[in-house]
Amino acid sequence: MLYDALGYSSELSVIGNNQDKTGWTIDERLSGIKKGTKVTPIVTAVFYTGEDPWDGPNSLHEMMDMDDKISPFVPNYPLHVIDIGHDEDLSFDNKALDELRLVLHSIYSYTADIDTSIVDNSTLALAGILSGDENLYYTAVDLKGGEQQLCRALAERDEKLLAAERERTNALLAEKDKELELQKEELAKLKAELERLKKQ
């Protein structure tokens, strides 16, 4: 609401400053704009990309606890929510935006691993950011452009995750092996010391 109000106020101020004030009436001078001036409509929408479906209010009235007798006198303010990851009726003429809708929907509905849709890697990178999947983001960025099947991108991401996990496991095992060797050496020293003491 504040954003819209400031937008209208700013536009009216610019229009008023650029208008020829010759012959203005007193009312026009007080308001700062010529009578009949029109402004550009502002439509504010929430582009929601969250993992869970939008369940918040969709209007100012939904946020109020008021009597039905009062509600006709309280201006309502609708909230236009575009739930891109969950609204199955959505479709966009813009290819990149429609791909983003498809990818997020596939990720949130757990069908991305079988989705054979061809998508741009830059869209996959953005979907990785919006869904909080940094591994998908880095997988898409590493491919440096181009397109691929969504399921293949996720398979590559999973392969990288498994490889990183194997590397971590191997490093941990190597560290444990080193610790075990040191403990064996220490035990051998203690045994030798014990044998020496027995001979005394």
Sequence and secondary structure as in RCSB ss.txt:
>XXXX:A:sequence
MLYDALGYSSELSVIGNNQDKTGWTIDERLSGIKKGTKVTPIVTAVFYTGEDPWDGPNSLHEMMDMDDKISPFVP
NYPLHVIDIGHDEDLSFDNKALDELRLVLHSIYSYTADIDTSIVDNSTLALAGILSGDENLYYTAVDLKGGEQQL
CRALAERDEKLLAAERERTNALLAEKDKELELQKEELAKLKAELERLKKQ
>XXXX:A:secstr
 HHHHHHHHHHHHHHHHHS  TT  HHHHHHTS TT        EEEE  SS   S SBSGGG    TTTGGGS 
  B EEEETTT TT   SSHHHHHHHHHHHHHHTT GGG   EEEHHHHHHHHHHHT HHHHHHHHHT S EEEH
HHHHHHHHHHHHHHHHHHHHHHHHHHHHHHHHHHHHHHHHHHHHHHHHH 
